[in-house]
Amino acid sequence: MAKAASKNAKVKDQKAAAEAKNWTKVIKAVRSPKTGAYTFKETIVHKDKVKEFLAEK
């Protein structure tokens, strides 16, 4: 029975790894209106929402 439990744990890890591939870290340079200096906004978004994140101000 111990083998069945470890086999199920591997299946869950594979599913989690497959789901993790759908997410990406996006870094966007944002310019401050007061000083003109750039800061960086970092977030982790779903791969389908990357263009939406970069388009927003």
All heavy atoms as atom14 arrays in JSON, in Angstrom:
{
  "sequence": "MAKAASKNAKVKDQKAAAEAKNWTKVIKAVRSPKTGAYTFKETIVHKDKVKEFLAEK",
  "atom14_mask": [
    [1, 1, 1, 1, 1, 1, 1, 1, 0, 0, 0, 0, 0, 0],
    [1, 1, 1, 1, 1, 0, 0, 0, 0, 0, 0, 0, 0, 0],
    [1, 1, 1, 1, 1, 1, 1, 1, 1, 0, 0, 0, 0, 0],
    [1, 1, 1, 1, 1, 0, 0, 0, 0, 0, 0, 0, 0, 0],
    [1, 1, 1, 1, 1, 0, 0, 0, 0, 0, 0, 0, 0, 0],
    [1, 1, 1, 1, 1, 1, 0, 0, 0, 0, 0, 0, 0, 0],
    [1, 1, 1, 1, 1, 1, 1, 1, 1, 0, 0, 0, 0, 0],
    [1, 1, 1, 1, 1, 1, 1, 1, 0, 0, 0, 0, 0, 0],
    [1, 1, 1, 1, 1, 0, 0, 0, 0, 0, 0, 0, 0, 0],
    [1, 1, 1, 1, 1, 1, 1, 1, 1, 0, 0, 0, 0, 0],
    [1, 1, 1, 1, 1, 1, 1, 0, 0, 0, 0, 0, 0, 0],
    [1, 1, 1, 1, 1, 1, 1, 1, 1, 0, 0, 0, 0, 0],
    [1, 1, 1, 1, 1, 1, 1, 1, 0, 0, 0, 0, 0, 0],
    [1, 1, 1, 1, 1, 1, 1, 1, 1, 0, 0, 0, 0, 0],
    [1, 1, 1, 1, 1, 1, 1, 1, 1, 0, 0, 0, 0, 0],
    [1, 1, 1, 1, 1, 0, 0, 0, 0, 0, 0, 0, 0, 0],
    [1, 1, 1, 1, 1, 0, 0, 0, 0, 0, 0, 0, 0, 0],
    [1, 1, 1, 1, 1, 0, 0, 0, 0, 0, 0, 0, 0, 0],
    [1, 1, 1, 1, 1, 1, 1, 1, 1, 0, 0, 0, 0, 0],
    [1, 1, 1, 1, 1, 0, 0, 0, 0, 0, 0, 0, 0, 0],
    [1, 1, 1, 1, 1, 1, 1, 1, 1, 0, 0, 0, 0, 0],
    [1, 1, 1, 1, 1, 1, 1, 1, 0, 0, 0, 0, 0, 0],
    [1, 1, 1, 1, 1, 1, 1, 1, 1, 1, 1, 1, 1, 1],
    [1, 1, 1, 1, 1, 1, 1, 0, 0, 0, 0, 0, 0, 0],
    [1, 1, 1, 1, 1, 1, 1, 1, 1, 0, 0, 0, 0, 0],
    [1, 1, 1, 1, 1, 1, 1, 0, 0, 0, 0, 0, 0, 0],
    [1, 1, 1, 1, 1, 1, 1, 1, 0, 0, 0, 0, 0, 0],
    [1, 1, 1, 1, 1, 1, 1, 1, 1, 0, 0, 0, 0, 0],
    [1, 1, 1, 1, 1, 0, 0, 0, 0, 0, 0, 0, 0, 0],
    [1, 1, 1, 1, 1, 1, 1, 0, 0, 0, 0, 0, 0, 0],
    [1, 1, 1, 1, 1, 1, 1, 1, 1, 1, 1, 0, 0, 0],
    [1, 1, 1, 1, 1, 1, 0, 0, 0, 0, 0, 0, 0, 0],
    [1, 1, 1, 1, 1, 1, 1, 0, 0, 0, 0, 0, 0, 0],
    [1, 1, 1, 1, 1, 1, 1, 1, 1, 0, 0, 0, 0, 0],
    [1, 1, 1, 1, 1, 1, 1, 0, 0, 0, 0, 0, 0, 0],
    [1, 1, 1, 1, 0, 0, 0, 0, 0, 0, 0, 0, 0, 0],
    [1, 1, 1, 1, 1, 0, 0, 0, 0, 0, 0, 0, 0, 0],
    [1, 1, 1, 1, 1, 1, 1, 1, 1, 1, 1, 1, 0, 0],
    [1, 1, 1, 1, 1, 1, 1, 0, 0, 0, 0, 0, 0, 0],
    [1, 1, 1, 1, 1, 1, 1, 1, 1, 1, 1, 0, 0, 0],
    [1, 1, 1, 1, 1, 1, 1, 1, 1, 0, 0, 0, 0, 0],
    [1, 1, 1, 1, 1, 1, 1, 1, 1, 0, 0, 0, 0, 0],
    [1, 1, 1, 1, 1, 1, 1, 0, 0, 0, 0, 0, 0, 0],
    [1, 1, 1, 1, 1, 1, 1, 1, 0, 0, 0, 0, 0, 0],
    [1, 1, 1, 1, 1, 1, 1, 0, 0, 0, 0, 0, 0, 0],
    [1, 1, 1, 1, 1, 1, 1, 1, 1, 1, 0, 0, 0, 0],
    [1, 1, 1, 1, 1, 1, 1, 1, 1, 0, 0, 0, 0, 0],
    [1, 1, 1, 1, 1, 1, 1, 1, 0, 0, 0, 0, 0, 0],
    [1, 1, 1, 1, 1, 1, 1, 1, 1, 0, 0, 0, 0, 0],
    [1, 1, 1, 1, 1, 1, 1, 0, 0, 0, 0, 0, 0, 0],
    [1, 1, 1, 1, 1, 1, 1, 1, 1, 0, 0, 0, 0, 0],
    [1, 1, 1, 1, 1, 1, 1, 1, 1, 0, 0, 0, 0, 0],
    [1, 1, 1, 1, 1, 1, 1, 1, 1, 1, 1, 0, 0, 0],
    [1, 1, 1, 1, 1, 1, 1, 1, 0, 0, 0, 0, 0, 0],
    [1, 1, 1, 1, 1, 0, 0, 0, 0, 0, 0, 0, 0, 0],
    [1, 1, 1, 1, 1, 1, 1, 1, 1, 0, 0, 0, 0, 0],
    [1, 1, 1, 1, 1, 1, 1, 1, 1, 0, 0, 0, 0, 0]
  ],
  "atom14_positions": [
    [[0.81, -1.2, 0.0], [0.0, 0.0, 0.0], [0.86, 1.26, 0.0], [0.42, 2.28, -0.49], [-0.94, 0.01, 1.19], [-2.02, -1.05, 1.14], [-3.14, -0.81, 2.47], [-4.62, -0.53, 1.58], [0.0, 0.0, 0.0], [0.0, 0.0, 0.0], [0.0, 0.0, 0.0], [0.0, 0.0, 0.0], [0.0, 0.0, 0.0], [0.0, 0.0, 0.0]],
    [[2.04, 1.19, 0.51], [2.89, 2.38, 0.55], [3.25, 2.84, -0.86], [3.35, 4.03, -1.1], [4.15, 2.09, 1.36], [0.0, 0.0, 0.0], [0.0, 0.0, 0.0], [0.0, 0.0, 0.0], [0.0, 0.0, 0.0], [0.0, 0.0, 0.0], [0.0, 0.0, 0.0], [0.0, 0.0, 0.0], [0.0, 0.0, 0.0], [0.0, 0.0, 0.0]],
    [[3.41, 1.91, -1.77], [3.73, 2.29, -3.14], [2.59, 3.05, -3.79], [2.82, 4.0, -4.52], [4.08, 1.06, -3.97], [5.4, 0.44, -3.63], [5.72, -0.69, -4.57], [7.08, -1.29, -4.26], [7.42, -2.36, -5.17], [0.0, 0.0, 0.0], [0.0, 0.0, 0.0], [0.0, 0.0, 0.0], [0.0, 0.0, 0.0], [0.0, 0.0, 0.0]],
    [[1.38, 2.68, -3.51], [0.23, 3.37, -4.1], [0.16, 4.81, -3.6], [-0.14, 5.72, -4.35], [-1.06, 2.63, -3.77], [0.0, 0.0, 0.0], [0.0, 0.0, 0.0], [0.0, 0.0, 0.0], [0.0, 0.0, 0.0], [0.0, 0.0, 0.0], [0.0, 0.0, 0.0], [0.0, 0.0, 0.0], [0.0, 0.0, 0.0], [0.0, 0.0, 0.0]],
    [[0.47, 5.02, -2.33], [0.43, 6.38, -1.79], [1.5, 7.26, -2.42], [1.24, 8.4, -2.77], [0.61, 6.34, -0.26], [0.0, 0.0, 0.0], [0.0, 0.0, 0.0], [0.0, 0.0, 0.0], [0.0, 0.0, 0.0], [0.0, 0.0, 0.0], [0.0, 0.0, 0.0], [0.0, 0.0, 0.0], [0.0, 0.0, 0.0], [0.0, 0.0, 0.0]],
    [[2.7, 6.72, -2.6], [3.76, 7.52, -3.21], [3.48, 7.76, -4.69], [3.82, 8.8, -5.23], [5.13, 6.85, -3.02], [5.15, 5.61, -3.72], [0.0, 0.0, 0.0], [0.0, 0.0, 0.0], [0.0, 0.0, 0.0], [0.0, 0.0, 0.0], [0.0, 0.0, 0.0], [0.0, 0.0, 0.0], [0.0, 0.0, 0.0], [0.0, 0.0, 0.0]],
    [[2.83, 6.81, -5.35], [2.48, 6.98, -6.76], [1.46, 8.11, -6.9], [1.58, 8.95, -7.8], [1.9, 5.68, -7.32], [1.57, 5.77, -8.79], [1.02, 4.46, -9.31], [0.69, 4.58, -10.78], [0.1, 3.37, -11.32], [0.0, 0.0, 0.0], [0.0, 0.0, 0.0], [0.0, 0.0, 0.0], [0.0, 0.0, 0.0], [0.0, 0.0, 0.0]],
    [[0.49, 8.2, -6.0], [-0.5, 9.26, -6.05], [0.13, 10.62, -5.79], [-0.27, 11.61, -6.38], [-1.63, 9.01, -5.05], [-2.52, 7.86, -5.48], [-2.59, 7.54, -6.66], [-3.19, 7.23, -4.53], [0.0, 0.0, 0.0], [0.0, 0.0, 0.0], [0.0, 0.0, 0.0], [0.0, 0.0, 0.0], [0.0, 0.0, 0.0], [0.0, 0.0, 0.0]],
    [[1.13, 10.67, -4.94], [1.82, 11.93, -4.65], [2.55, 12.43, -5.9], [2.57, 13.62, -6.18], [2.8, 11.75, -3.49], [0.0, 0.0, 0.0], [0.0, 0.0, 0.0], [0.0, 0.0, 0.0], [0.0, 0.0, 0.0], [0.0, 0.0, 0.0], [0.0, 0.0, 0.0], [0.0, 0.0, 0.0], [0.0, 0.0, 0.0], [0.0, 0.0, 0.0]],
    [[3.14, 11.53, -6.66], [3.83, 11.92, -7.88], [2.85, 12.47, -8.91], [3.15, 13.42, -9.61], [4.59, 10.72, -8.47], [5.82, 10.34, -7.68], [6.52, 9.17, -8.32], [7.71, 8.72, -7.49], [8.39, 7.57, -8.08], [0.0, 0.0, 0.0], [0.0, 0.0, 0.0], [0.0, 0.0, 0.0], [0.0, 0.0, 0.0], [0.0, 0.0, 0.0]],
    [[1.69, 11.88, -9.0], [0.68, 12.34, -9.95], [0.24, 13.76, -9.59], [0.11, 14.62, -10.45], [-0.54, 11.38, -9.98], [-1.68, 11.98, -10.78], [-0.12, 10.04, -10.55], [0.0, 0.0, 0.0], [0.0, 0.0, 0.0], [0.0, 0.0, 0.0], [0.0, 0.0, 0.0], [0.0, 0.0, 0.0], [0.0, 0.0, 0.0], [0.0, 0.0, 0.0]],
    [[0.05, 14.05, -8.32], [-0.34, 15.39, -7.89], [0.76, 16.4, -8.22], [0.48, 17.51, -8.63], [-0.63, 15.41, -6.39], [-1.91, 14.7, -6.02], [-2.17, 14.74, -4.54], [-3.4, 13.96, -4.17], [-3.62, 13.93, -2.73], [0.0, 0.0, 0.0], [0.0, 0.0, 0.0], [0.0, 0.0, 0.0], [0.0, 0.0, 0.0], [0.0, 0.0, 0.0]],
    [[2.02, 16.02, -8.03], [3.13, 16.92, -8.33], [3.2, 17.22, -9.83], [3.5, 18.33, -10.23], [4.45, 16.34, -7.85], [4.56, 16.29, -6.33], [3.83, 17.05, -5.66], [5.39, 15.52, -5.84], [0.0, 0.0, 0.0], [0.0, 0.0, 0.0], [0.0, 0.0, 0.0], [0.0, 0.0, 0.0], [0.0, 0.0, 0.0], [0.0, 0.0, 0.0]],
    [[2.93, 16.25, -10.65], [2.95, 16.46, -12.1], [1.82, 17.4, -12.51], [2.01, 18.26, -13.37], [2.82, 15.13, -12.83], [4.04, 14.26, -12.72], [3.83, 12.88, -13.34], [2.72, 12.51, -13.68], [4.91, 12.12, -13.47], [0.0, 0.0, 0.0], [0.0, 0.0, 0.0], [0.0, 0.0, 0.0], [0.0, 0.0, 0.0], [0.0, 0.0, 0.0]],
    [[0.66, 17.26, -11.9], [-0.46, 18.14, -12.21], [-0.14, 19.57, -11.78], [-0.43, 20.51, -12.49], [-1.73, 17.66, -11.53], [-2.3, 16.41, -12.13], [-3.56, 15.97, -11.42], [-4.1, 14.68, -11.98], [-5.29, 14.23, -11.26], [0.0, 0.0, 0.0], [0.0, 0.0, 0.0], [0.0, 0.0, 0.0], [0.0, 0.0, 0.0], [0.0, 0.0, 0.0]],
    [[0.48, 19.72, -10.62], [0.85, 21.04, -10.14], [1.91, 21.66, -11.04], [1.86, 22.85, -11.33], [1.36, 20.95, -8.69], [0.0, 0.0, 0.0], [0.0, 0.0, 0.0], [0.0, 0.0, 0.0], [0.0, 0.0, 0.0], [0.0, 0.0, 0.0], [0.0, 0.0, 0.0], [0.0, 0.0, 0.0], [0.0, 0.0, 0.0], [0.0, 0.0, 0.0]],
    [[2.85, 20.86, -11.5], [3.9, 21.37, -12.39], [3.3, 21.78, -13.73], [3.69, 22.81, -14.29], [4.98, 20.31, -12.59], [0.0, 0.0, 0.0], [0.0, 0.0, 0.0], [0.0, 0.0, 0.0], [0.0, 0.0, 0.0], [0.0, 0.0, 0.0], [0.0, 0.0, 0.0], [0.0, 0.0, 0.0], [0.0, 0.0, 0.0], [0.0, 0.0, 0.0]],
    [[2.35, 21.04, -14.22], [1.71, 21.39, -15.49], [0.91, 22.68, -15.34], [0.9, 23.52, -16.24], [0.8, 20.26, -15.95], [0.0, 0.0, 0.0], [0.0, 0.0, 0.0], [0.0, 0.0, 0.0], [0.0, 0.0, 0.0], [0.0, 0.0, 0.0], [0.0, 0.0, 0.0], [0.0, 0.0, 0.0], [0.0, 0.0, 0.0], [0.0, 0.0, 0.0]],
    [[0.27, 22.87, -14.2], [-0.5, 24.1, -13.96], [0.45, 25.28, -13.78], [0.14, 26.39, -14.21], [-1.37, 23.93, -12.71], [-2.18, 25.14, -12.34], [-3.23, 25.51, -13.39], [-3.7, 24.64, -14.12], [-3.56, 26.71, -13.47], [0.0, 0.0, 0.0], [0.0, 0.0, 0.0], [0.0, 0.0, 0.0], [0.0, 0.0, 0.0], [0.0, 0.0, 0.0]],
    [[1.6, 25.08, -13.18], [2.55, 26.17, -12.95], [3.11, 26.71, -14.26], [3.5, 27.88, -14.33], [3.68, 25.68, -12.05], [0.0, 0.0, 0.0], [0.0, 0.0, 0.0], [0.0, 0.0, 0.0], [0.0, 0.0, 0.0], [0.0, 0.0, 0.0], [0.0, 0.0, 0.0], [0.0, 0.0, 0.0], [0.0, 0.0, 0.0], [0.0, 0.0, 0.0]],
    [[3.14, 25.93, -15.29], [3.65, 26.38, -16.59], [2.73, 27.41, -17.24], [3.13, 28.08, -18.18], [3.83, 25.19, -17.53], [4.96, 24.28, -17.12], [5.1, 23.13, -18.09], [6.21, 22.19, -17.64], [6.35, 21.06, -18.56], [0.0, 0.0, 0.0], [0.0, 0.0, 0.0], [0.0, 0.0, 0.0], [0.0, 0.0, 0.0], [0.0, 0.0, 0.0]],
    [[1.52, 27.54, -16.74], [0.57, 28.5, -17.29], [0.74, 29.9, -16.69], [0.04, 30.82, -17.09], [-0.86, 28.02, -17.05], [-1.18, 26.79, -17.86], [-0.67, 26.61, -18.95], [-2.02, 25.93, -17.32], [0.0, 0.0, 0.0], [0.0, 0.0, 0.0], [0.0, 0.0, 0.0], [0.0, 0.0, 0.0], [0.0, 0.0, 0.0], [0.0, 0.0, 0.0]],
    [[1.63, 30.07, -15.75], [1.85, 31.36, -15.08], [3.22, 31.9, -15.47], [4.17, 31.15, -15.69], [1.76, 31.2, -13.57], [0.39, 30.79, -13.15], [-0.09, 29.52, -13.06], [-0.68, 31.64, -12.8], [-1.4, 29.54, -12.67], [-1.79, 30.83, -12.5], [-0.83, 33.03, -12.7], [-3.01, 31.36, -12.13], [-2.04, 33.54, -12.32], [-3.12, 32.72, -12.04]],
    [[3.35, 33.22, -15.52], [4.62, 33.84, -15.87], [4.83, 35.1, -15.04], [3.88, 35.75, -14.63], [4.67, 34.15, -17.38], [5.96, 34.62, -17.7], [3.64, 35.18, -17.78], [0.0, 0.0, 0.0], [0.0, 0.0, 0.0], [0.0, 0.0, 0.0], [0.0, 0.0, 0.0], [0.0, 0.0, 0.0], [0.0, 0.0, 0.0], [0.0, 0.0, 0.0]],
    [[6.08, 35.43, -14.81], [6.43, 36.65, -14.08], [6.63, 37.77, -15.09], [7.39, 37.63, -16.05], [7.71, 36.43, -13.29], [8.12, 37.62, -12.44], [9.35, 37.29, -11.62], [9.71, 38.42, -10.71], [10.88, 38.07, -9.89], [0.0, 0.0, 0.0], [0.0, 0.0, 0.0], [0.0, 0.0, 0.0], [0.0, 0.0, 0.0], [0.0, 0.0, 0.0]],
    [[5.94, 38.88, -14.85], [5.99, 40.01, -15.77], [6.57, 41.21, -15.03], [6.15, 41.52, -13.91], [4.59, 40.35, -16.31], [4.66, 41.49, -17.28], [3.97, 39.14, -16.95], [0.0, 0.0, 0.0], [0.0, 0.0, 0.0], [0.0, 0.0, 0.0], [0.0, 0.0, 0.0], [0.0, 0.0, 0.0], [0.0, 0.0, 0.0], [0.0, 0.0, 0.0]],
    [[7.53, 41.88, -15.64], [8.15, 43.07, -15.06], [7.86, 44.23, -16.0], [8.16, 44.17, -17.19], [9.66, 42.89, -14.88], [9.94, 41.67, -14.01], [10.28, 44.14, -14.27], [11.39, 41.27, -13.96], [0.0, 0.0, 0.0], [0.0, 0.0, 0.0], [0.0, 0.0, 0.0], [0.0, 0.0, 0.0], [0.0, 0.0, 0.0], [0.0, 0.0, 0.0]],
    [[7.29, 45.3, -15.44], [6.88, 46.45, -16.23], [7.53, 47.71, -15.66], [7.5, 47.94, -14.47], [5.36, 46.58, -16.17], [4.77, 47.72, -16.92], [3.25, 47.7, -16.76], [2.6, 48.82, -17.47], [1.13, 48.8, -17.29], [0.0, 0.0, 0.0], [0.0, 0.0, 0.0], [0.0, 0.0, 0.0], [0.0, 0.0, 0.0], [0.0, 0.0, 0.0]],
    [[8.13, 48.52, -16.52], [8.72, 49.79, -16.09], [7.62, 50.84, -16.05], [6.89, 51.02, -17.02], [9.81, 50.22, -17.05], [0.0, 0.0, 0.0], [0.0, 0.0, 0.0], [0.0, 0.0, 0.0], [0.0, 0.0, 0.0], [0.0, 0.0, 0.0], [0.0, 0.0, 0.0], [0.0, 0.0, 0.0], [0.0, 0.0, 0.0], [0.0, 0.0, 0.0]],
    [[7.5, 51.53, -14.92], [6.47, 52.55, -14.74], [7.17, 53.86, -14.41], [7.99, 53.92, -13.49], [5.51, 52.16, -13.6], [4.44, 53.22, -13.41], [4.88, 50.81, -13.87], [0.0, 0.0, 0.0], [0.0, 0.0, 0.0], [0.0, 0.0, 0.0], [0.0, 0.0, 0.0], [0.0, 0.0, 0.0], [0.0, 0.0, 0.0], [0.0, 0.0, 0.0]],
    [[6.84, 54.91, -15.13], [7.47, 56.21, -14.92], [6.66, 57.04, -13.94], [5.45, 57.18, -14.08], [7.6, 56.94, -16.24], [8.46, 58.17, -16.14], [8.79, 58.7, -17.48], [9.79, 59.76, -17.33], [10.41, 60.33, -18.31], [10.14, 59.96, -19.54], [11.28, 61.27, -18.1], [0.0, 0.0, 0.0], [0.0, 0.0, 0.0], [0.0, 0.0, 0.0]],
    [[7.32, 57.62, -12.96], [6.67, 58.47, -11.97], [6.34, 59.82, -12.59], [7.22, 60.46, -13.19], [7.6, 58.68, -10.77], [7.06, 59.65, -9.9], [0.0, 0.0, 0.0], [0.0, 0.0, 0.0], [0.0, 0.0, 0.0], [0.0, 0.0, 0.0], [0.0, 0.0, 0.0], [0.0, 0.0, 0.0], [0.0, 0.0, 0.0], [0.0, 0.0, 0.0]],
    [[5.1, 60.31, -12.46], [4.75, 61.61, -13.04], [5.42, 62.79, -12.33], [5.69, 63.82, -12.95], [3.24, 61.67, -12.89], [2.89, 60.68, -11.86], [3.97, 59.65, -11.86], [0.0, 0.0, 0.0], [0.0, 0.0, 0.0], [0.0, 0.0, 0.0], [0.0, 0.0, 0.0], [0.0, 0.0, 0.0], [0.0, 0.0, 0.0], [0.0, 0.0, 0.0]],
    [[5.75, 62.64, -11.05], [6.37, 63.74, -10.29], [7.85, 63.89, -10.61], [8.32, 64.98, -10.92], [6.2, 63.52, -8.79], [4.79, 63.73, -8.3], [4.74, 63.61, -6.81], [3.34, 63.86, -6.29], [3.28, 63.77, -4.83], [0.0, 0.0, 0.0], [0.0, 0.0, 0.0], [0.0, 0.0, 0.0], [0.0, 0.0, 0.0], [0.0, 0.0, 0.0]],
    [[8.59, 62.8, -10.5], [10.04, 62.88, -10.63], [10.56, 62.45, -12.0], [11.69, 62.78, -12.35], [10.72, 62.01, -9.57], [10.36, 60.65, -9.79], [10.33, 62.43, -8.17], [0.0, 0.0, 0.0], [0.0, 0.0, 0.0], [0.0, 0.0, 0.0], [0.0, 0.0, 0.0], [0.0, 0.0, 0.0], [0.0, 0.0, 0.0], [0.0, 0.0, 0.0]],
    [[9.78, 61.68, -12.72], [10.24, 61.17, -14.01], [11.1, 59.92, -13.88], [11.56, 59.39, -14.88], [0.0, 0.0, 0.0], [0.0, 0.0, 0.0], [0.0, 0.0, 0.0], [0.0, 0.0, 0.0], [0.0, 0.0, 0.0], [0.0, 0.0, 0.0], [0.0, 0.0, 0.0], [0.0, 0.0, 0.0], [0.0, 0.0, 0.0], [0.0, 0.0, 0.0]],
    [[11.31, 59.46, -12.66], [12.12, 58.27, -12.44], [11.29, 57.02, -12.74], [10.07, 57.02, -12.61], [12.62, 58.22, -11.0], [0.0, 0.0, 0.0], [0.0, 0.0, 0.0], [0.0, 0.0, 0.0], [0.0, 0.0, 0.0], [0.0, 0.0, 0.0], [0.0, 0.0, 0.0], [0.0, 0.0, 0.0], [0.0, 0.0, 0.0], [0.0, 0.0, 0.0]],
    [[11.98, 55.98, -13.14], [11.3, 54.72, -13.44], [11.33, 53.81, -12.22], [12.33, 53.72, -11.51], [11.96, 54.0, -14.62], [11.62, 54.61, -15.95], [12.46, 55.53, -16.55], [10.45, 54.27, -16.6], [12.15, 56.1, -17.77], [10.12, 54.82, -17.83], [10.98, 55.73, -18.41], [10.66, 56.28, -19.62], [0.0, 0.0, 0.0], [0.0, 0.0, 0.0]],
    [[10.23, 53.13, -11.99], [10.16, 52.05, -11.0], [9.68, 50.82, -11.74], [9.16, 50.91, -12.85], [9.2, 52.38, -9.85], [7.91, 52.64, -10.39], [9.67, 53.59, -9.07], [0.0, 0.0, 0.0], [0.0, 0.0, 0.0], [0.0, 0.0, 0.0], [0.0, 0.0, 0.0], [0.0, 0.0, 0.0], [0.0, 0.0, 0.0], [0.0, 0.0, 0.0]],
    [[9.83, 49.68, -11.13], [9.46, 48.44, -11.78], [8.36, 47.75, -11.0], [8.45, 47.61, -9.79], [10.68, 47.52, -11.91], [11.74, 48.12, -12.78], [12.81, 48.81, -12.23], [11.65, 48.01, -14.15], [13.78, 49.37, -13.04], [12.62, 48.56, -14.97], [13.68, 49.25, -14.41], [0.0, 0.0, 0.0], [0.0, 0.0, 0.0], [0.0, 0.0, 0.0]],
    [[7.32, 47.35, -11.7], [6.19, 46.65, -11.12], [6.29, 45.2, -11.54], [6.29, 44.89, -12.73], [4.89, 47.28, -11.62], [3.65, 46.68, -11.04], [2.42, 47.43, -11.54], [1.16, 46.81, -11.0], [-0.03, 47.46, -11.55], [0.0, 0.0, 0.0], [0.0, 0.0, 0.0], [0.0, 0.0, 0.0], [0.0, 0.0, 0.0], [0.0, 0.0, 0.0]],
    [[6.41, 44.3, -10.57], [6.55, 42.88, -10.85], [5.31, 42.14, -10.35], [4.89, 42.34, -9.22], [7.76, 42.29, -10.13], [9.08, 42.85, -10.56], [10.24, 42.2, -9.84], [10.08, 41.07, -9.34], [11.3, 42.82, -9.78], [0.0, 0.0, 0.0], [0.0, 0.0, 0.0], [0.0, 0.0, 0.0], [0.0, 0.0, 0.0], [0.0, 0.0, 0.0]],
    [[4.75, 41.3, -11.17], [3.65, 40.44, -10.76], [3.74, 39.12, -11.49], [4.41, 39.0, -12.51], [2.26, 41.07, -11.07], [2.18, 41.34, -12.45], [2.04, 42.34, -10.29], [0.0, 0.0, 0.0], [0.0, 0.0, 0.0], [0.0, 0.0, 0.0], [0.0, 0.0, 0.0], [0.0, 0.0, 0.0], [0.0, 0.0, 0.0], [0.0, 0.0, 0.0]],
    [[3.02, 38.15, -10.95], [2.9, 36.85, -11.6], [1.47, 36.75, -12.1], [0.52, 36.86, -11.32], [3.24, 35.71, -10.62], [4.7, 35.86, -10.19], [2.97, 34.37, -11.25], [5.15, 34.86, -9.17], [0.0, 0.0, 0.0], [0.0, 0.0, 0.0], [0.0, 0.0, 0.0], [0.0, 0.0, 0.0], [0.0, 0.0, 0.0], [0.0, 0.0, 0.0]],
    [[1.31, 36.61, -13.4], [-0.01, 36.56, -14.02], [-0.14, 35.33, -14.9], [0.86, 34.73, -15.3], [-0.29, 37.83, -14.86], [-0.32, 39.06, -14.0], [0.73, 37.99, -15.95], [0.0, 0.0, 0.0], [0.0, 0.0, 0.0], [0.0, 0.0, 0.0], [0.0, 0.0, 0.0], [0.0, 0.0, 0.0], [0.0, 0.0, 0.0], [0.0, 0.0, 0.0]],
    [[-1.37, 34.98, -15.2], [-1.63, 33.85, -16.09], [-1.16, 34.23, -17.49], [-1.25, 35.39, -17.9], [-3.12, 33.52, -16.09], [-3.42, 32.19, -16.67], [-3.69, 32.01, -18.0], [-3.47, 30.96, -16.11], [-3.9, 30.73, -18.24], [-3.78, 30.06, -17.11], [0.0, 0.0, 0.0], [0.0, 0.0, 0.0], [0.0, 0.0, 0.0], [0.0, 0.0, 0.0]],
    [[-0.68, 33.26, -18.23], [-0.09, 33.55, -19.54], [-1.09, 34.17, -20.51], [-0.7, 34.87, -21.43], [0.53, 32.29, -20.15], [-0.45, 31.21, -20.51], [0.25, 30.01, -21.1], [-0.74, 28.94, -21.5], [-0.07, 27.78, -22.07], [0.0, 0.0, 0.0], [0.0, 0.0, 0.0], [0.0, 0.0, 0.0], [0.0, 0.0, 0.0], [0.0, 0.0, 0.0]],
    [[-2.38, 33.97, -20.3], [-3.39, 34.56, -21.17], [-3.63, 36.04, -20.85], [-4.22, 36.75, -21.65], [-4.71, 33.8, -21.04], [-4.58, 32.36, -21.53], [-3.69, 32.1, -22.36], [-5.38, 31.52, -21.08], [0.0, 0.0, 0.0], [0.0, 0.0, 0.0], [0.0, 0.0, 0.0], [0.0, 0.0, 0.0], [0.0, 0.0, 0.0], [0.0, 0.0, 0.0]],
    [[-3.19, 36.51, -19.69], [-3.45, 37.88, -19.24], [-2.24, 38.8, -19.34], [-2.29, 39.94, -18.9], [-3.93, 37.86, -17.78], [-5.1, 36.95, -17.49], [-6.38, 37.55, -17.97], [-7.54, 36.62, -17.6], [-8.81, 37.14, -17.98], [0.0, 0.0, 0.0], [0.0, 0.0, 0.0], [0.0, 0.0, 0.0], [0.0, 0.0, 0.0], [0.0, 0.0, 0.0]],
    [[-1.15, 38.36, -19.93], [0.08, 39.14, -19.99], [-0.12, 40.44, -20.78], [0.25, 41.52, -20.33], [1.24, 38.31, -20.59], [2.45, 39.18, -20.84], [1.58, 37.16, -19.67], [0.0, 0.0, 0.0], [0.0, 0.0, 0.0], [0.0, 0.0, 0.0], [0.0, 0.0, 0.0], [0.0, 0.0, 0.0], [0.0, 0.0, 0.0], [0.0, 0.0, 0.0]],
    [[-0.73, 40.36, -21.95], [-0.93, 41.55, -22.77], [-1.84, 42.56, -22.09], [-1.62, 43.76, -22.18], [-1.5, 41.18, -24.14], [-0.5, 40.5, -25.03], [-1.05, 40.26, -26.42], [0.0, 39.57, -27.28], [-0.49, 39.34, -28.64], [0.0, 0.0, 0.0], [0.0, 0.0, 0.0], [0.0, 0.0, 0.0], [0.0, 0.0, 0.0], [0.0, 0.0, 0.0]],
    [[-2.84, 42.08, -21.36], [-3.73, 42.96, -20.61], [-2.97, 43.71, -19.52], [-3.16, 44.89, -19.3], [-4.89, 42.19, -20.0], [-5.83, 41.62, -21.04], [-6.86, 40.71, -20.43], [-6.98, 40.65, -19.19], [-7.57, 40.04, -21.2], [0.0, 0.0, 0.0], [0.0, 0.0, 0.0], [0.0, 0.0, 0.0], [0.0, 0.0, 0.0], [0.0, 0.0, 0.0]],
    [[-2.07, 42.99, -18.82], [-1.29, 43.61, -17.76], [-0.36, 44.68, -18.33], [-0.25, 45.77, -17.77], [-0.46, 42.55, -17.02], [0.5, 43.14, -16.03], [0.06, 43.63, -14.81], [1.85, 43.22, -16.32], [0.94, 44.17, -13.91], [2.73, 43.76, -15.42], [2.28, 44.24, -14.21], [0.0, 0.0, 0.0], [0.0, 0.0, 0.0], [0.0, 0.0, 0.0]],
    [[0.28, 44.4, -19.43], [1.21, 45.36, -20.02], [0.48, 46.55, -20.64], [1.03, 47.65, -20.72], [2.09, 44.69, -21.07], [3.07, 43.64, -20.5], [3.77, 42.93, -21.64], [4.05, 44.28, -19.57], [0.0, 0.0, 0.0], [0.0, 0.0, 0.0], [0.0, 0.0, 0.0], [0.0, 0.0, 0.0], [0.0, 0.0, 0.0], [0.0, 0.0, 0.0]],
    [[-0.77, 46.4, -21.05], [-1.53, 47.47, -21.67], [-2.07, 48.47, -20.64], [-2.24, 49.65, -20.96], [-2.68, 46.9, -22.47], [0.0, 0.0, 0.0], [0.0, 0.0, 0.0], [0.0, 0.0, 0.0], [0.0, 0.0, 0.0], [0.0, 0.0, 0.0], [0.0, 0.0, 0.0], [0.0, 0.0, 0.0], [0.0, 0.0, 0.0], [0.0, 0.0, 0.0]],
    [[-2.31, 48.04, -19.41], [-2.85, 48.95, -18.41], [-1.82, 49.94, -17.93], [-0.63, 49.7, -17.98], [-3.43, 48.16, -17.22], [-2.39, 47.47, -16.38], [-2.98, 46.61, -15.28], [-4.07, 46.07, -15.48], [-2.33, 46.5, -14.24], [0.0, 0.0, 0.0], [0.0, 0.0, 0.0], [0.0, 0.0, 0.0], [0.0, 0.0, 0.0], [0.0, 0.0, 0.0]],
    [[-2.3, 51.11, -17.52], [-1.38, 52.16, -17.06], [-1.41, 52.31, -15.58], [-2.18, 52.02, -14.84], [-1.72, 53.49, -17.71], [-1.38, 53.5, -19.17], [-1.54, 54.85, -19.75], [-1.11, 54.85, -21.2], [-1.06, 56.15, -21.77], [0.0, 0.0, 0.0], [0.0, 0.0, 0.0], [0.0, 0.0, 0.0], [0.0, 0.0, 0.0], [0.0, 0.0, 0.0]]
  ]
}
